Amino acid sequence: GGIDPTFFYYLLRYLHPNFVGIARNKQTTGLGHVTKRDLENVEAACPKLPEQRAIAHILGTLDDKIELNRRMSETLEAMARALFKSWFVDFDPVRAKVEGRDTGLPEHLAALFPDRLVESELGEIPEGWHVGVLRDALAVLEVGARPKGGVAAYASGVPSIGAESIVGLGVFDYSKTKYVPRDYFDRMIKGRIKSRDVLLYKDGGRPGEFEPHVTLFGDGFPFETAAINEHVYRLRATPSIGQEYLLFWLSSDLVMEEMRIRGTGVAVPGLNSTQVKSLTTLFPPTAAMKAFARLAEPCITRVLASCNESLTLATVRNALLPKLISGELQVEDAE
């Protein structure tokens, strides 16, 4: 009854390294875990309840904003993805015209879509659109590299992005960051990330299984300067296609399933460059793709900005946490 639950949560986060030490030093079971008794025997100087609540409020406000940013980013991505699916997968505006219904779009956007569907290798697609391969949409497809012997010896330098960090738009686990030396990065001919690059998980996973992942980095997220290693593809579309269309096409259900099939059933699960270049790709008119980019780009920009803001907030929280819990910093100063 003498401790605020939220303060206790932050207290445990502050004490976590000690818990890890307790778990690693256990000789009785050989298992790394924390027991109920370990928790009961934690010794910590706790301030009075009003001070606990004030500390919990400061740290909790930062975490609340980080969580709000995460949910907002998910919503923005979902909005852009829903628009992409409507226009370029389900062909809703075209079907509306075929059925004599209102497209629900402004006149200048509705005019971008034909009023007829025709057969193709993808099934029905809008008249005048065509199906090709990804090769025809790409200006850049390359992998990166790592120094001989790997990156385990480097605790700093230029971040090196591996397959484990290709998760999804606006997602990055900084605890997994690895590095290459600056002089090695400066000598790299390929694999240096540029803003708004689309990144594709190249290979890895368990034998017989391949689950592709696609993301887009840029605007300083997750780093201003970074490279990819040999397990990641860096892709840039031609100007007529655009990075927005490339991102959502590669992460569409249709193409994800094609990559899944192509990447499974080989000795090392994954995709070689020939397989990536031959991925089925729908080519709408340039005007339709550019119209989509104008609507999707602000969503992506806001997602990346939220990610950068959340990193700043997390840095502040992590700096305040030990100082507030230990009493080194008073609440009035932290505010």
HUTANOR-V167014 format. One record per helix or strand of 2 or more residues. SS is the DSSP state (a for helix, b for strand). FROM is the first residue (numbers start at 1). LEN is the number of residues. If there is no record, write none. Layout:
SS & FROM & LEN
SS & FROM & LEN
This chain:
a & 5 & 21
a & 36 & 5
a & 49 & 40
a & 92 & 7
a & 107 & 4
b & 117 & 4
b & 123 & 4
b & 130 & 4
a & 134 & 4
b & 138 & 6
b & 158 & 4
a & 163 & 3
a & 174 & 3
b & 178 & 3
a & 182 & 6
b & 197 & 5
b & 214 & 5
b & 226 & 3
b & 232 & 6
a & 243 & 8
a & 253 & 11
a & 273 & 5
b & 280 & 4
a & 286 & 41
a & 331 & 4
